Amino acid sequence: MLSMIRLISASLAVLICAQAHAQLRPRSFLPDEAELNRLGLTMSWWAQASVNPKQDKVEFFVADEQNVFVQSTTGIVSSFHAEQGKKLWSQLIGVPEQQSYPVTTSEQDVLITIGLHLYALRKSTGKKMWELVVSEYPSTSPEMDDSYIFVGTLDGSVLAYDLAQVSSLYRRGMLPQWTVRSWLWNFQTPDLIISPPISVGNNVVFASRRGIVYSLKGANKELKYQLESGNEIHTPLGFSKDRLFVADRNARMLCMDVESGRVLWTFAGGTPIHQQPRVVGASVYIVPHRDGMISLATTGGIQQWRQPVATSFVAASESRVYARDESKNLLVLDRETGRRIGIINMRNFPIHASNDRTDRIFLTSTDGTVIALREIGSDYPLYHLYPERRPILPEFTPEEGAEKPAAGAEDQSSAVDNANFN
């Protein structure tokens, strides 16, 4: 009981410090709006995560279509609405200072591992849905689909849990003590799981450090295919709806058909690829070590361009790609040619979310000041990976006598997106 009181007190202290820190943040710390406008950008919002700058800092920064998540080194998770910037919730998850990984999300929930514990929270409210205690220490972020939960571990296992059984046990108050009753299967590999499991239809795909990619049936772990890349894998798999992108230590990247496991093409880079390949539309963006950022066509693997000063992928719109350089500046690149259109000093915000979900740009300082940028006129985000998740926009009937929009044009109303930009 005493330890619980201490945890609550520590959490409250961090929240109070974060709020005071946000009030003292000078406007000069934020990007200059005129400079952003010069390159066709605007700041949608800024907000402060619950981080105590005296003893805490941002550890992970993740975004999906609806939310932006800031995870601190002490285990506090803050969630913001991706378009409005409203802080939805902030709370301490698990025990401070334990090993954790970046959160993963489904359409409704967010999953996070802390030590041996796996938590599911409602994305909109932060309410805890359930908690599991897994049998081995995780080595990656977890994955959840409509039926199963998958966890990769340090001993080379992938653990599968039945989501319906988890929900049933939670309703009866039997979690986390009876986690074993929801356990479905365990698949053992020769080395630790290096890439978070990816749920694809009825299957789950993952990779071990030994350099082997596996595809199993989620229901019974029946092996669908197994591919040996020929070298160790130290980088999470890139993924689109029908393809996997596997980068190994031999500076190669394989493009695989996600259903059959057949290798469609191979790209030989000059140096190892340590960052996860990011897929947007018909292009996959890779960053070989000290060799700039390269855009490849997902069909055929043809190199479209290389930008030598770019060191990481940030986001992409219909006509632009946003990247960082070694000095943490934000680079604005032409998506078709890779030509540098402009550069903005963003050293106050050295951490970014590698956003392959939408065209929004999310950056944060080490002490949790989050900013969201978008292109001027882009009132609604583009949905890249899961376009079906885009909400249905209302159709407005023009007033009598009003000029009708051109055929195919969308009626875009102004979005409320300046939560803290005042």
N, C-alpha and C positions, 0 to 999 in steps of 0.2 A: 504494500500500500504506500509506504514511504517513497519507494522508487518511482511509483506512478505519479505521486504529487510532485516529485522533483522534475519529472519529464514534462508535466503540464506547466510548471513554473518556468522551466527553461524555454518552452515553446512560447509562452506569453511574453517573456522577456525579449525574445527575438522579434516577435511581431511588433512590440512597442518600439524597439530600436529601429526596425525597418521603416515604420511609419514616420518616426522623427527624422530619419535619414532622407526619406522622400520629400518631406516638407522643406528641408534645407538644401535640396539639390538645386544649384543655380541653373537658370535657363541657358546660360552660355555653354553649359556642358552638352546640351542637345545639338543636333545638326542644325546648320543654318538653312532655313526654309528657302531663301533666295538661291542658295547654292544648289539645293535639291531641285528647285524648279528649273534652273538652267539646264539640267540634264533630264527634264521631263518627269521628275519624281516629286512626291510630297510625303510628309510624315502623317500617317493616319492617326497614330496615338502613341503615347508613352505611358509607362506605369512602373510601379516599384514592387518587385517580389519581396517576400518575407526573408530577408537575409540580413544578419547582423554583421556589418562590415568590419567590426573589431575582431571577430573570431571565426567568421564564416565566409564562404565565397561560393559562386556558382560552380557546380560540378558538371551537370548535364543540362542541355537546352534543346528541346524537341518541339516540333510543331506538326499538327495534322490539319485536316480541312476545317475543323471547328475550334480547336484550342491550341494554346501555346503553353508549354510546361517548363518551369524553372525548378531544377533540383539542386539543393544546396549540399555542401559537404557534411552537414549535420543531420541530413535526412528530411528537411522540410521541403515539401512540394507546393509550389504556387501555380495556379491555373488561371489563364486569362482567355477571354473571348477573342478569337483571332481577328475578327473584323472590327469590333467595338472597343477592345482594350479593357473591358470591364474585368476586374478581378473577381473570378467566380468563387474561388475558395483557396485556402492555404492552411496546411496542417502538417504536423510532424507524423511521419509514417514509420512505424517500427521503432527500433532502438537506435539512437544516434551513433554515428561513426562506424556502423557496420557496412560491409561490402554491398554495393548496389550497382545497378546498371540503368541505362536510360529507360524511361517508361515506354511502353508500347500501348497502342490503343485499338479498340474496335469502334464501331459506330456509336456505341453508347457507353462503353467502359474504358477505364485506364488500368493497366496492369503494371505492377512494380515488384521487384524482388529485393528484399532486405535480408541478408544472411540466408538462413534456410526458409524464410517465410515468403510466401507469395500472396500479395494483396490485390484485390480487385475493388475499384472505387467507381462510382457513377461519375462520368465526365462532367456533367452539368452542375453537380452539387458537392462532389467529394465524399459523399456518403459511402461508407464501407459496405460492399456487397457480400464479400466473404474473405476468408483467410485460410491458406493451406500451409502445412509444414512439409516441405519436400524432403526426400531421403538423402539427397546429395547436394553439395553446394553448386549453385548455378554458375555457368561460365558465360552466359549471354542473357540478353533480355528474353522474356517469355513471348509466346504467341498464343492467341485465342481466336477460334472461329465460332461458328454457330453450334458446334457439337463438342469440340475438344479443346484442351489446354495442353501446350507443349513446352517443355523446359529442357534446355541443353545444359549439361553439367561438366564439372571439371574432370570427372573420371571417365569421360567419353560416352556417357549415357544420354539418351533422350527419353524423358519421362512423359507419358501421356495420361491425362486425367479426363474423365467423362464429365462434361459440363452439366448435363442434366442431373447427374448424381451429386455433384458439388452443390447445385442449387437446392436439391432436396435435403441434403445434410445440413445446409445452412439454415433452412427454414425450421428444422427440428433442433437447432441449437447444438449440433454435434461437431462443429468445426471450431478450431483446427484439430481437435483431439483425434477425430476419426477420419483424417485425411486419407488413410490407406483404403478406406471403403470406396473412394472415388478413383483410386488408381486403376488404370486400364492396362498399360503395358510399359515395358522398359526395353529399349533397343541399345545394345552395347556396341561401341566402335573402339578402334585401337588407340584413339587419342582424344584429347578434350574437344568439345564442340566449339568451333571458332565463330560460326555464323548463326545468328538467331534463326530458329525454325521459321519457314515460310509456308503458310497454309495455302494450297492451290487446289480448289475444288474439293475432292474427297481425299486428297493426298497431302503429305507434309514433306518438304524438302529442306535439307540442312547439309552442312559441310563440317568435317573434322579437320583438325590441324594437320593430320597425316596427308591431306590432299585428296580426300575422297568425298564425292558428292553423293548423297543418298536421297531416294524418293521412296516413301513408304505409304501404304494405305493407312489413313488415320484410324480406322476402326479396329484393325487387327495387326498392324505393323508388317503386313505382307510386303516384301521388297519388290518394288516396281522396277527400279533400275539402280545401278551403282556405277559411278564413273570415277576413274582415277586420273587426276590431272597430271600426274607425273612429278609433282613437286609439292612442298608444303603450302597450305593456304593460311594466310594470316589476316585476311581481309573479308569482311562480311559480303555475302553474295548480293549483286545487283539484281533487280527484278522488274519485269514488266508483266503484262497480262499473260503473255505466251512465251517469254524467254527468260533465261537466267544468264548472268554474266559472272564468270568465275575468274578471279585474278589470283595467280600463284606467285611464289617467290622467284620464279624464273623469268619474271618480267613479261609473262604472257597473260592474255585474257582470252578465255574461251566463251563463246556464245552458244548456249544450249537451248534446244527445244524443251520447254518445261514439262511437257506431257511424256515425250518419248526418251528424253535424255540424249538425243542425237546431237553431236557437235555440228553446228551450222557454219561457223567460221572461227578463225583464230587470229588474234592481233598480237604481234610481237613488239613490245615496247623496249626502250633502251634501258630503263631502270625499273625496279619493282614498283607495283601499284599498291600503296598502303591505304588509300582511302576507298570507301565503298563506291563502286560505279553508280552513277545516277542517271536514270532514264527519263527523258521528257520527250514525248511524241516519237518521232522517228530518229532521235539522236540519243546516244549514250555518252556521258561525259566522264572522262577518267583523268586522274592526276598522277602520272608517274613521278617518282621521287626526283625532285630538282630538275624536272623536264617540262614544266608548264602544264597547262590543261589542254586536253585533246578532245575534239568532238568526232565521234565515229557514227556512221550510219548503222542503225540497228539491223538493216538488211544488207548483208555483204561485208560489213565491217570496214567499209572504205573510209579513210581519214578525210574529214571535211575541212578541218583546220586545226592549228595548234597555236595557242596563245602563250608565249614563253614566260610572261611575268605572273600569270595566274597560278595560285597555289591551292585553291580550294573552291568548290562549287557552292553557291549560295541559293540561287533561284533562277527561274527562267520564265519569260513571258512569250507572247507570240513572235516578237521580233528581237528580243534581247536576252542575253545571258548575264547574270550577275555573279561576280567572283571576288575573291580576296587576293591580295598580294602579300609578300613577306612582311610588309610594314603594317598589315591589317587595314589598308585602304580598301574601299569598295570600288571594284572595277565594273564599268558598264561596257558590255561587249555586244557587237552585232551578232545575232544568233546565226546568220547565214555564213558569215565570213570569219568571225572571231576578232574582227578589227576592234580596237579600243576606241569607244566613243567618248568616254570621259572617266574621271577618277575623283573620288570624294574621300576626304580624310575621315576615317571612322575608327581612329585609334582609341577613342574613349569607349568603344564598344567592340572589344576584340573577339567576342564569342558570337557565333552565328548558328542558326539552325540550317542544316543542309536540306532545303525545302524542295523535294521533288513532287509534292502533293499539289501545291498551288503556285501562283505567280507572286505571292507576297514575300517580302524581305523582312526577316526577323533577326534583330541583333540585340545583344545585351552586354552590359558592363560586368566586370567580375563581382561587383557588389549588388547585382540584380536590378539595375535600371534597364527596362526593356523598351525597345522602340520598334515600331512597325512602319515600313515604307511601302509605297505602291506607286505605280505609274499614274500620272495625272490623267483623269478620264476613265480610269479602270475602277468603276464603282463596285463592280462585282468580280470576285476572284475567278480566275481560270482554274478548273479542276483537271489535273494532269493524270495521276495514277488511277483514280476512281471517279471518272466523270459522272457516273450514275449517282453519286452522292450529292451532286449539286442540287440545292433546293429548287423547287419549281417557282419561278418568279411570276408575280401577278401580272396579268395583262390588263392594260388600261384602255378604255374606249375614249378616243379623242373627243374633246368638246365640239359641239356644232360650230362649224366655221373655222376650226383649227386645222392647220396644215397637217396632212397625214405623213408619217415617216416613210422613207424610201422602203421598197420591198426588201424584206430580209433584215431590216434594221431593228434593233431591240430598243424598247422604251426603257431607258435607264433613269431611275429616280435617284436622288441624292441619298447616300447611305449615312447613317449616324455613326461616324468612325473617329470622333475626336474625344475619347473618354477623358484624357488628361491633357489634351493639347489646347490650353487656354491660358 
